Amino acid sequence: MCYFIHRVNREDDESIPLSRGRCGMLRQWLIRIVACGIVVGTIGCDNKARDSSATKQPPISSPTNLLPLTPEELSWMQLELVPVAQGQILPHREFPATVQANQNELAEVTTLIRGRVVKVHVDVGQDVKKGALLAMLHSVDLGVAEGEYLKAEAKLEEAERSHVRAKELYENKAVSLAELQRREAARKAARAEARETKNRLELLGVPREEIDRLDRENTIKADVPLRAPFDGRVITRNITRGEVVETDQTLFTVANLTDVWVIGNVPEKDVQFIRKDQSVNVVLAAYPHAIFTGTITYIGDVLDPATRTMRLRVTVSNPDRLLKPEMFAIVMVYGVSSEDALSVPLAAVQDGPVGKMVFVQWEPGAFEARTVKLGNEEGDVVRVLEGVKAGEQVVTKGSFVLKSEMERHKIEPTP
């Protein structure tokens, strides 16, 4: 504010009479004071306008696809909202499967020669050691083969002696060279026949010990023992005493069940989640609260054209024999996603005009229809790749009703 001070001497005031000139001077002082006040007021108003313009923020515009609701509509819709979650997701897939015996530790015991069952030494469910006697057969065909072997050995012995005598006589000029050569040929033929009959016995499953016994005792037994090929458990038995069995019959099945196979079928869409040597969990219908850990040891190279599934094999340790062949099981394969993954409940996702969409709360009573890009489903939630931010409130219960209202108001979701 401007102050104009004019000092008037007393002498001047007394000496100068109030005239027209003095009145003009006073009038100029008053005009100056009024003008100064106008200028000061103008400057103050400009400063206030500048300050208010500097502090005032531009208004935030609402989205054009906003769906406002009245309190009455909110009351009867009973909407439920949840925030967009952010964090690591543990995706998993489940595949139906069955337990099978480890084929590398499974043997079907058969006979190599027709025979009659004399005695059965084991039953189903019995643990056996390698070489344990399972059953004993008596085979006429084996008796004939053993008799031919003994005959061939006798002929070979006779041919050996005859050759030795002919050699001595030839040295003494008692026989001709032709006779010596004839007996030498007979010895070779007898030796070949003996080898043939011995090989036949070995092909029929006669062990070396039994052949040595034949050489020592020259006695035909014609017994065919059936023995366990390795340590395991008898899981099937198809043999009874007195039965005549053929070579195409499976008499016993012996399996080592310390490791079992869980065979599953993977749909074509989930093949990308499977890799060899991956650790998985197995849950059985017989033990719903127990989880068994296994390793993927085989992945099919082709899909079943009828079911469009891929074969999957999981090897599971079974020391307590809890897993039994033909049990139903579920193979659960787990994966790991990024730590900043966004996810929303599946109930929040609706089909929009240009893809999937969700309803995001813009303000109380107003919701924005927003198009989203989704990833893989993980149980009741789905991963969101684009369209929302962490912490935004999305509608779950009542989202379908909001979609109907959106279509009624002809609102297009934002991309």
C-alpha positions in Angstrom: 0.0 0.0 0.0 1.3 3.4 -0.9 1.4 6.3 1.5 1.9 9.9 0.2 2.8 12.4 3.0 2.9 16.1 2.2 4.1 18.3 4.9 2.6 21.8 4.9 4.3 24.5 6.9 2.2 26.2 9.4 3.4 29.5 8.0 2.3 28.4 4.5 -1.1 27.3 5.9 -1.6 30.5 7.6 -0.2 32.7 4.9 -1.8 31.1 1.8 -5.4 31.7 1.6 -7.8 29.0 0.5 -7.9 29.9 -3.1 -8.5 28.2 -6.4 -4.9 27.3 -6.7 -4.7 25.6 -3.4 -7.9 23.6 -4.1 -6.3 22.3 -7.3 -3.3 21.1 -5.5 -5.4 19.1 -3.0 -7.4 17.6 -5.8 -4.2 16.2 -7.5 -3.1 14.6 -4.1 -6.4 12.8 -3.9 -6.2 11.5 -7.5 -2.7 10.1 -6.8 -3.9 8.3 -3.7 -6.9 6.7 -5.5 -4.7 5.6 -8.4 -2.2 4.0 -6.1 -4.9 2.0 -4.4 -6.2 0.8 -7.7 -2.8 -0.4 -8.7 -2.2 -2.2 -5.4 -5.5 -3.9 -5.6 -4.8 -5.1 -9.1 -1.5 -6.5 -8.1 -3.0 -8.3 -5.2 -5.7 -9.9 -7.3 -3.2 -11.1 -9.9 -1.1 -12.7 -7.1 -4.2 -14.5 -5.7 -5.2 -15.7 -9.2 -1.6 -17.0 -9.8 -1.5 -18.8 -6.5 -4.9 -20.5 -7.0 -3.9 -21.6 -10.5 -0.7 -23.1 -9.2 -2.4 -25.2 -6.5 -5.4 -26.4 -8.4 -4.9 -29.9 -10.0 -6.5 -31.0 -13.3 -9.5 -33.2 -12.7 -9.2 -37.0 -13.2 -11.5 -38.0 -16.0 -13.7 -41.1 -15.5 -13.5 -43.9 -18.0 -16.1 -43.9 -20.8 -17.1 -47.5 -20.1 -18.1 -46.8 -16.5 -21.2 -48.7 -15.2 -22.8 -46.7 -12.4 -25.2 -48.4 -10.0 -27.8 -47.0 -7.7 -27.9 -47.9 -4.0 -31.0 -50.0 -4.7 -29.2 -51.9 -7.5 -26.2 -52.5 -5.3 -28.5 -53.8 -2.5 -30.2 -56.5 -4.6 -27.1 -57.5 -6.6 -25.1 -58.2 -3.4 -21.7 -57.9 -5.2 -18.5 -59.4 -3.7 -15.1 -57.9 -4.5 -11.6 -59.2 -4.0 -8.3 -57.5 -4.7 -6.0 -58.6 -7.6 -3.4 -60.8 -6.0 0.3 -60.6 -6.7 2.8 -63.3 -5.8 4.2 -66.7 -6.8 1.7 -69.2 -8.0 2.3 -73.0 -7.6 0.6 -74.4 -10.7 -0.2 -78.1 -10.7 -1.9 -80.6 -13.0 -3.6 -83.9 -12.0 -3.8 -87.0 -14.2 -5.6 -90.3 -13.6 -3.3 -93.3 -13.4 -3.1 -96.9 -12.2 -0.4 -98.8 -10.3 1.5 -101.4 -12.2 4.3 -103.8 -11.3 7.8 -102.7 -12.4 8.2 -104.5 -15.7 11.9 -104.6 -15.2 11.4 -106.6 -12.0 8.6 -108.8 -13.3 8.8 -112.4 -14.6 6.3 -114.8 -16.0 7.4 -118.3 -15.2 6.7 -120.8 -17.9 7.9 -124.2 -18.9 10.1 -125.0 -21.9 8.7 -128.6 -22.1 5.3 -130.2 -21.8 4.8 -132.0 -18.5 2.5 -132.9 -15.6 2.5 -131.1 -12.3 3.8 -133.2 -9.5 3.8 -130.7 -6.7 3.3 -126.9 -6.2 5.6 -125.4 -3.5 4.4 -121.8 -3.3 1.2 -119.8 -3.3 0.0 -116.3 -4.3 1.4 -113.6 -2.1 4.4 -115.6 -0.9 7.9 -114.0 -1.0 10.5 -116.1 -2.6 14.3 -115.9 -3.1 16.1 -116.2 -6.3 16.3 -119.9 -7.3 13.6 -121.0 -4.9 11.5 -124.0 -6.1 8.1 -123.0 -7.2 6.8 -126.3 -8.6 7.9 -129.6 -9.9 6.8 -131.1 -13.2 7.3 -134.6 -14.7 7.9 -134.7 -18.4 8.0 -137.7 -20.7 9.5 -135.6 -23.4 12.4 -134.7 -21.0 12.9 -138.4 -20.2 13.2 -139.2 -23.9 15.7 -136.3 -24.4 17.8 -137.6 -21.4 17.7 -141.1 -22.8 19.0 -139.9 -26.1 21.8 -138.0 -24.3 22.9 -141.1 -22.4 22.9 -143.2 -25.6 24.9 -140.5 -27.4 27.4 -140.5 -24.5 27.7 -144.3 -24.7 28.3 -144.2 -28.4 30.9 -141.5 -28.0 32.7 -143.6 -25.4 32.7 -146.7 -27.6 33.9 -144.6 -30.6 36.8 -143.2 -28.5 37.9 -146.7 -27.4 37.6 -148.1 -31.0 39.7 -145.2 -32.3 42.4 -145.8 -29.7 42.6 -149.5 -30.6 42.7 -148.8 -34.3 45.6 -146.4 -33.7 47.6 -149.0 -31.8 47.0 -151.6 -34.5 47.9 -149.2 -37.2 51.2 -148.5 -35.5 51.9 -152.3 -35.4 50.9 -152.7 -39.0 47.8 -154.7 -38.0 45.2 -152.5 -39.7 45.3 -150.3 -42.7 45.2 -146.5 -42.8 41.7 -146.6 -44.2 40.4 -148.5 -41.2 42.1 -146.0 -38.9 40.5 -143.1 -40.7 37.0 -144.8 -40.7 37.2 -145.2 -36.9 38.4 -141.6 -36.5 35.3 -140.4 -38.5 33.0 -142.5 -36.4 34.5 -140.9 -33.3 33.8 -137.4 -34.6 30.2 -138.3 -35.5 29.6 -139.7 -32.0 31.1 -136.6 -30.5 28.9 -134.4 -32.6 25.8 -136.4 -31.6 26.7 -136.2 -27.9 27.1 -132.4 -28.2 23.7 -132.2 -30.0 21.8 -134.1 -27.3 23.5 -132.1 -24.6 22.5 -128.8 -26.2 19.0 -130.1 -26.5 18.9 -130.6 -22.7 20.2 -127.2 -22.1 17.6 -125.7 -24.4 14.9 -127.5 -22.4 16.2 -125.7 -19.3 18.1 -128.6 -17.7 20.7 -127.1 -15.5 24.4 -128.0 -15.6 24.1 -129.8 -12.3 21.5 -132.2 -13.7 23.6 -133.0 -16.7 26.5 -133.8 -14.5 24.3 -136.1 -12.5 23.3 -137.9 -15.6 26.9 -138.4 -16.5 27.6 -139.8 -13.0 24.5 -141.9 -12.3 23.2 -142.7 -15.8 19.7 -142.5 -14.4 16.7 -140.8 -16.0 14.5 -138.7 -13.7 12.6 -136.5 -16.2 11.8 -133.9 -13.5 11.4 -130.3 -14.5 11.8 -127.9 -11.6 10.3 -124.4 -11.9 12.4 -121.8 -10.0 12.1 -118.1 -9.1 14.3 -116.0 -11.4 14.9 -113.3 -8.7 13.9 -112.2 -5.2 10.2 -111.2 -5.3 6.7 -112.1 -4.5 4.4 -114.5 -6.3 1.5 -112.3 -7.5 -0.3 -114.9 -9.8 -0.5 -118.6 -9.9 -2.1 -120.6 -12.7 -1.2 -124.1 -11.9 -2.6 -127.1 -9.9 -1.3 -130.5 -8.9 -1.9 -133.2 -11.6 -2.5 -130.7 -14.4 -0.7 -131.2 -17.7 0.8 -127.9 -18.7 2.0 -126.7 -22.1 4.8 -124.4 -23.1 2.5 -121.5 -24.0 1.0 -121.2 -20.5 2.0 -118.7 -17.8 2.3 -120.8 -14.6 3.5 -118.1 -12.1 4.1 -114.4 -12.1 6.9 -113.2 -9.8 7.4 -109.5 -9.2 9.7 -107.4 -7.1 7.4 -104.7 -5.7 9.9 -102.6 -3.8 9.6 -100.2 -6.8 6.3 -99.9 -8.7 5.2 -98.0 -11.8 2.3 -95.6 -11.9 1.0 -95.4 -15.4 -1.0 -92.2 -16.3 -2.5 -90.5 -19.3 -1.7 -86.8 -20.0 -4.1 -84.8 -22.1 -2.6 -83.1 -25.1 -3.0 -79.6 -23.7 -0.9 -80.5 -20.6 2.0 -82.2 -22.4 4.0 -78.9 -22.1 4.1 -79.3 -18.3 5.8 -82.8 -18.4 9.5 -83.5 -18.5 11.6 -86.5 -17.7 13.2 -87.0 -14.3 10.7 -84.5 -12.9 9.6 -85.2 -9.2 5.9 -85.6 -8.8 3.4 -86.6 -6.1 1.1 -89.6 -6.2 -2.2 -90.0 -4.3 -4.1 -93.3 -4.2 -7.8 -93.8 -3.7 -6.8 -96.4 -1.0 -4.8 -93.9 0.9 -6.4 -90.5 0.3 -4.5 -88.7 3.0 -1.0 -90.1 2.1 1.3 -88.6 -0.6 3.9 -90.8 -2.3 6.8 -89.2 -4.1 8.0 -90.5 -7.5 10.0 -89.6 -10.5 8.9 -89.5 -14.1 11.0 -92.1 -15.9 9.2 -92.3 -19.2 7.3 -90.0 -21.4 5.4 -91.3 -24.5 6.7 -90.3 -27.9 3.2 -90.5 -29.6 -0.3 -89.8 -28.5 -3.2 -92.2 -28.4 -5.2 -91.2 -31.5 -8.5 -92.3 -29.8 -8.1 -90.5 -26.5 -5.6 -87.8 -27.5 -3.5 -88.5 -24.4 0.2 -89.2 -23.9 1.4 -92.1 -21.8 3.3 -91.2 -18.6 5.3 -93.5 -16.3 6.3 -92.6 -12.7 8.6 -94.9 -10.7 7.6 -94.9 -7.0 9.5 -96.5 -4.1 7.3 -99.0 -2.3 9.3 -100.5 0.6 6.2 -101.2 2.7 4.3 -102.8 -0.2 1.4 -100.3 0.2 1.1 -99.7 -3.5 -0.4 -102.7 -5.2 -0.8 -103.4 -8.9 -4.1 -102.2 -10.4 -4.8 -99.6 -7.7 -6.3 -96.3 -8.9 -4.1 -93.2 -8.4 -3.7 -89.5 -9.2 -0.4 -88.1 -10.5 0.1 -84.5 -9.4 2.7 -82.5 -11.4 3.8 -79.2 -9.9 5.5 -76.2 -11.5 6.6 -72.7 -10.4 5.6 -69.4 -11.8 7.2 -65.9 -11.5 7.1 -64.2 -8.1 5.2 -61.1 -9.5 2.4 -63.1 -11.1 -1.1 -61.4 -11.0 -4.1 -63.6 -10.4 -7.9 -63.2 -10.0 -10.6 -65.8 -9.1 -12.1 -67.6 -12.0 -15.5 -66.3 -10.9 -14.4 -62.8 -11.8 -13.8 -63.5 -15.4 -16.6 -63.2 -18.0 -16.7 -63.5 -21.8 -16.7 -60.0 -23.4 -17.2 -58.8 -26.9 -13.5 -59.0 -27.8 -12.3 -61.6 -25.3 -12.2 -62.2 -21.5 -13.0 -59.3 -19.2 -13.4 -58.4 -15.5 -15.3 -55.6 -13.7 -12.9 -53.3 -11.7 -14.3 -51.0 -9.0 -13.6 -47.4 -10.1 -15.3 -45.8 -7.1 -18.1 -47.0 -4.7 -21.1 -47.8 -6.9 -19.3 -47.5 -10.2 -17.5 -50.4 -12.1 -15.3 -50.4 -15.1 -15.6 -53.2 -17.7 -12.0 -54.1 -18.6 -10.6 -56.6 -21.2 -7.8 -58.8 -19.8 -5.3 -61.2 -21.2 -5.2 -64.5 -19.2 -2.6 -67.1 -18.6 -3.0 -70.6 -17.1 -5.7 -71.7 -14.7 -4.4 -72.9 -11.3 -7.3 -74.4 -9.4 -9.9 -71.6 -8.6 -7.7 -68.8 -9.8 -6.3 -67.7 -13.2 -3.2 -65.8 -14.0 -3.7 -62.4 -15.5 -1.0 -61.3 -18.0 -2.4 -57.9 -19.0 -5.3 -55.6 -18.0 -5.3 -55.1 -14.3 -2.9 -54.0 -11.5 -2.1 -55.5 -8.2 -4.6 -54.4 -5.5 -7.4 -53.3 -7.8 -10.8 -54.5 -6.6 -12.6 -56.9 -9.0 -16.1 -58.3 -8.8 -16.5 -62.0 -8.2 -20.0 -62.8 -7.1 -22.4 -60.8 -9.3 -20.0 -60.3 -12.2 -22.5 -62.1 -14.6 -25.2 -59.7 -13.5 -22.9 -56.7 -14.2 -22.3 -58.2 -17.6 -26.0 -58.2 -18.3 -26.3 -54.6 -17.2 -23.3 -53.7 -19.4 -25.0 -55.2 -22.4 -28.2 -53.4 -21.5 -26.5 -50.1 -21.4 -24.4 -50.9 -24.5 -21.1 -50.3 -22.8 -17.9 -51.6 -24.5 -15.0 -52.8 -22.2 -11.7 -51.0 -22.4 -8.8 -53.0 -23.9 
